[in-house]
Amino acid sequence: MAKAGAITNPDGVSDPNEWLADILNVRFDEVLKFKEAALDPTSIEGIHDMRVAIRRLRSFLRDFSLVADKKLVAALRQPLKKLADRLGRVRDLDVFIEYLRELPAAPDELVRLGIETIANDHTERRRIAAASLSRLLSERFLNELGERFKFSIESALLQPKLFSGANIRDEASRTLTGCLDEFVGLSPALYRPFSAAKLHRLRIAGKHLRYAIELFDPAFDVSLGPFASGMKEMQKRLGDLHDCDVWIDQLQPYTRPKPRKSGSAAKHAAAIWLIDRLVQRRTKAYRNALELWSNWVTEDFCDRLRQTVAPPGPSAKEPASIGSE
């Protein structure tokens, strides 16, 4: 996966608005540079790279909207979400197809036939989703997006007193504390193994927090790298769990066999076999996430992050307890 573009160190920037503009332009350029790779039918990494680039951009725009005029930033959200959704459809299919192709051979011939048929079904869906993405990623769409981006950001940066804090360090503290509060507030989902929706929201909040940590790391005297690494590991474990939930849902149509339809019995047998494996995989992913969270509670991971990013001085917010409703 391609790494995020380098951001100017805030220590070397006298104007906070200049720093904001640099971040936004770098993140937007990252999205555009992956266009050709995303449309390459021979590679699945381009889709993933462009999708991650959009996530980073949207995450920062969300933080930016807290200090800028929300209406100006909101004008960018709809087209970016539309693009993210199209990329997401293709990427989700890529991951599922890869999972099916890499499975060990099933002991039953009927199941093997069913898995192959299901993989072919999803390959066709992937072709259709990729064609839809290709139509969206036209020069006209990207040019309009670029013009909208330039107008919205330039207008927002002209706002007087854009920053509420005294400097970038203060804004970093405010943003990271807000992201951490959101993540901790959703953390009770980890004690609800069958609450897929709440676990998914927690995963998204974790991504947002991780991107913010990586973005504002240079603003602090102490490296936030260990906290970013921790959030990346939690994101991975919750991501494995979420994949299983999505794939089990995708298999539901195959659990309702239609005797007169060709290949239905094989697909039904394969779906049952796959769901059994996915439940086991999901259980392992959930246990891994819960184990990591338990370690964080013991090691005061979230409180240490809060203290590290707190504004200097006696006004720093007292650490909140974690793991409670």
C-alpha positions in Angstrom: 0.0 0.0 0.0 1.3 3.5 -0.9 2.3 5.6 2.1 0.7 9.0 2.9 2.4 12.0 1.4 4.8 14.0 3.6 3.3 16.9 5.5 5.2 20.1 6.4 6.4 20.1 10.0 4.4 22.7 11.8 7.5 23.9 13.7 8.7 25.4 10.5 5.5 27.2 9.6 4.7 30.6 10.9 1.2 30.8 9.5 -1.2 28.1 10.6 -3.3 28.7 7.5 -0.3 27.9 5.3 0.1 24.6 7.2 -3.6 23.8 6.7 -3.4 24.6 3.0 -0.4 22.3 2.6 -2.1 19.4 4.3 -5.3 19.7 2.3 -3.5 20.1 -1.0 -1.2 17.1 -0.3 -4.1 14.9 0.7 -6.2 16.0 -2.4 -3.2 15.4 -4.8 -2.8 11.9 -3.3 -6.4 11.0 -4.3 -5.8 12.2 -7.9 -2.5 10.5 -8.4 -4.0 7.0 -7.9 -6.6 7.4 -10.7 -4.7 5.4 -13.3 -3.8 2.7 -10.9 -7.4 2.5 -9.6 -8.6 2.0 -13.2 -6.0 -0.7 -14.0 -8.0 -4.0 -14.3 -4.8 -6.0 -13.7 -4.1 -4.6 -10.2 -6.3 -4.4 -7.1 -3.8 -2.3 -5.1 -4.7 0.9 -7.0 -8.3 0.7 -5.7 -7.1 0.2 -2.2 -4.6 3.1 -2.4 -7.1 5.6 -3.7 -9.7 4.5 -1.2 -7.2 5.0 1.7 -6.2 8.4 0.3 -9.8 9.5 0.3 -10.3 8.3 3.8 -7.3 10.4 4.9 -8.7 13.4 3.1 -12.2 13.0 4.4 -10.9 12.5 7.9 -9.0 15.7 7.9 -11.9 17.6 6.3 -14.0 16.4 9.1 -11.5 17.9 11.6 -11.1 21.0 9.5 -14.9 21.6 9.5 -14.7 22.1 13.2 -12.7 25.3 12.8 -13.9 26.4 9.3 -17.3 27.3 7.9 -19.1 23.9 7.7 -21.0 25.0 4.6 -17.8 25.5 2.6 -16.4 22.1 3.6 -19.8 20.4 3.1 -19.7 21.2 -0.6 -16.8 18.6 -0.9 -18.4 15.8 1.1 -21.0 14.6 -1.4 -18.7 14.0 -4.4 -15.9 12.5 -2.2 -18.4 10.2 -0.5 -19.8 9.2 -3.9 -16.3 8.3 -5.1 -15.5 6.6 -1.8 -18.6 4.4 -2.1 -17.8 3.3 -5.7 -14.2 2.5 -4.6 -15.5 0.6 -1.6 -17.8 -1.6 -3.6 -14.9 -2.7 -5.8 -12.5 -3.1 -2.9 -14.9 -5.2 -0.9 -15.4 -7.5 -3.8 -11.7 -7.8 -4.4 -11.1 -8.8 -0.8 -13.9 -11.4 -0.8 -12.8 -12.9 -4.1 -9.2 -13.1 -2.9 -10.4 -14.9 0.3 -12.4 -17.4 -1.8 -9.5 -18.0 -4.1 -7.0 -18.6 -1.3 -9.1 -21.1 0.7 -7.8 -24.6 1.2 -9.6 -27.1 -1.0 -12.9 -28.2 0.5 -13.2 -31.9 1.2 -16.5 -32.2 -0.7 -16.6 -31.9 -4.4 -20.0 -30.2 -4.3 -18.7 -27.5 -2.0 -15.7 -27.0 -4.2 -17.9 -26.5 -7.2 -20.1 -24.1 -5.2 -17.2 -22.0 -4.0 -15.9 -21.7 -7.6 -19.4 -20.6 -8.8 -19.8 -18.1 -5.9 -16.3 -16.6 -6.8 -17.3 -16.3 -10.4 -20.6 -14.6 -9.4 -18.6 -12.0 -7.4 -16.0 -11.6 -10.2 -18.9 -10.5 -12.5 -20.2 -8.1 -9.8 -16.7 -6.7 -9.5 -16.6 -6.1 -13.3 -19.8 -4.2 -13.1 -18.7 -2.2 -10.1 -15.4 -1.4 -11.7 -17.2 -0.2 -14.9 -19.4 2.1 -12.7 -16.2 3.5 -11.0 -14.6 4.0 -14.4 -17.6 6.1 -15.6 -17.5 8.2 -12.5 -13.7 8.9 -12.7 -14.0 11.0 -15.8 -11.9 14.0 -16.5 -15.0 16.2 -16.1 -15.8 14.8 -12.7 -12.2 15.2 -11.5 -11.9 18.7 -12.9 -15.2 19.8 -11.2 -14.0 18.2 -8.0 -10.7 20.0 -8.2 -12.4 23.4 -8.9 -14.8 22.8 -6.0 -12.0 21.8 -3.7 -9.9 24.9 -4.6 -12.9 27.3 -4.1 -14.0 25.7 -0.8 -10.6 25.5 0.8 -9.4 28.9 -0.4 -12.6 30.5 0.9 -12.4 28.7 4.2 -8.8 29.7 4.7 -9.8 33.4 4.3 -12.0 33.3 7.4 -10.7 35.6 10.1 -9.5 33.8 13.3 -9.8 30.4 11.7 -7.9 28.9 14.6 -9.5 29.0 18.0 -6.2 27.9 19.7 -3.0 30.0 20.0 -1.1 27.7 17.7 -1.0 24.4 15.8 -0.1 22.5 19.0 -3.3 23.8 20.7 -5.4 22.8 17.7 -3.8 19.4 17.6 -4.7 18.9 21.3 -8.3 19.9 20.7 -8.7 17.7 17.7 -7.0 14.6 19.1 -8.9 14.9 22.4 -12.2 15.0 20.5 -11.2 12.0 18.4 -10.2 10.1 21.5 -13.4 11.0 23.3 -15.4 9.6 20.4 -13.4 6.3 20.3 -13.6 5.8 24.1 -17.3 6.6 24.0 -17.9 3.8 21.5 -15.6 1.3 23.2 -18.3 -0.5 25.2 -19.1 -2.2 21.9 -16.1 -4.4 22.5 -18.1 -6.1 25.3 -20.9 -6.8 22.8 -19.6 -9.4 20.4 -22.7 -9.7 18.3 -23.3 -5.9 17.9 -21.9 -5.6 14.4 -23.1 -2.1 13.8 -21.6 -0.7 17.0 -18.3 -2.5 16.4 -18.2 -1.1 12.9 -18.7 2.4 14.3 -15.9 1.8 16.8 -13.7 0.7 13.9 -14.4 3.9 11.9 -13.7 6.1 15.0 -10.4 4.2 15.5 -9.4 5.0 11.9 -10.3 8.7 12.4 -8.2 8.8 15.6 -5.3 7.0 14.0 -5.2 9.4 11.0 -5.4 12.4 13.3 -2.5 11.0 15.4 -0.3 10.5 12.3 -1.2 14.0 11.0 -0.5 15.9 14.2 2.5 13.8 15.4 5.1 16.5 14.4 3.3 19.1 16.6 4.4 17.3 19.8 7.7 17.0 21.5 7.1 13.3 22.2 6.4 11.0 19.3 2.9 9.7 19.0 4.1 6.7 16.9 3.4 4.0 19.6 -0.2 5.3 19.8 -0.6 5.3 16.0 0.8 1.7 15.9 -1.6 0.6 18.6 -4.6 2.1 16.8 -3.5 0.5 13.6 -3.4 -2.9 15.3 -6.9 -2.4 16.7 -8.1 -1.2 13.3 -6.8 -4.4 11.8 -8.5 -6.7 14.3 -11.8 -4.9 14.0 -11.4 -4.9 10.3 -11.0 -8.7 10.2 -14.2 -9.0 12.2 -16.0 -6.5 10.0 -15.0 -8.4 6.8 -16.5 -11.6 8.3 -19.8 -9.8 9.0 -19.9 -8.4 5.5 -19.1 -11.7 3.8 -21.6 -13.7 5.9 -24.3 -11.2 4.7 -23.2 -11.6 1.1 -23.6 -15.4 1.4 -27.2 -15.2 2.7 -28.8 -15.3 -0.8 -27.1 -18.7 -1.4 -28.6 -20.2 1.7 -32.0 -20.1 0.0 -31.7 -22.8 -2.6 -33.8 -22.8 -5.7 -34.1 -26.4 -6.9 -34.8 -25.5 -10.5 -31.9 -23.2 -10.8 -28.6 -24.6 -12.2 -25.9 -24.9 -9.6 -28.1 -24.0 -6.7 -27.4 -27.1 -4.6 -23.6 -26.5 -5.0 -23.9 -22.9 -4.0 -26.0 -23.8 -1.0 -23.6 -26.4 0.2 -20.7 -24.0 -0.3 -22.5 -21.1 1.6 -23.1 -23.4 4.6 -19.4 -24.5 4.6 -18.2 -20.9 4.2 -20.4 -19.5 6.9 -19.1 -22.1 9.4 -15.5 -21.1 8.6 -16.3 -17.4 8.8 -18.0 -17.7 12.2 -14.8 -19.3 13.5 -12.7 -16.6 11.9 -14.9 -13.8 13.3 -14.7 -15.3 16.7 -10.9 -15.3 16.6 -10.9 -11.7 15.3 -13.3 -10.6 18.1 -11.1 -12.3 20.8 -8.0 -10.7 19.4 -9.7 -7.2 19.5 -11.0 -7.8 23.1 -7.5 -9.0 24.2 -5.9 -5.9 22.8 -8.4 -3.7 24.5 -8.0 -5.5 27.8 -4.2 -4.8 27.5 -4.9 -1.2 26.8 -7.1 -0.9 29.9 -4.3 -2.5 32.0 -1.7 -0.3 30.5 -3.8 2.9 30.6 -3.3 3.3 26.8 -6.1 5.8 26.2 -5.3 7.8 29.4 -1.6 8.0 28.4 -2.6 9.3 25.0 -4.9 11.8 26.5 -2.2 13.1 28.8 0.4 13.2 26.0 -1.8 15.4 23.7 -3.3 17.5 26.5 -2.6 21.3 26.2 0.3 22.3 28.4 -0.5 23.9 31.8 -3.0 23.5 34.6 -5.9 23.7 32.3 -5.3 20.3 30.9 -8.4 18.1 31.0 -8.4 15.3 33.6 -8.1 11.9 32.0 -11.4 10.1 31.6 -11.8 6.4 32.6 -12.1 3.9 29.9 -14.3 0.9 29.4 -17.4 2.3 30.9 -20.7 3.2 29.4 
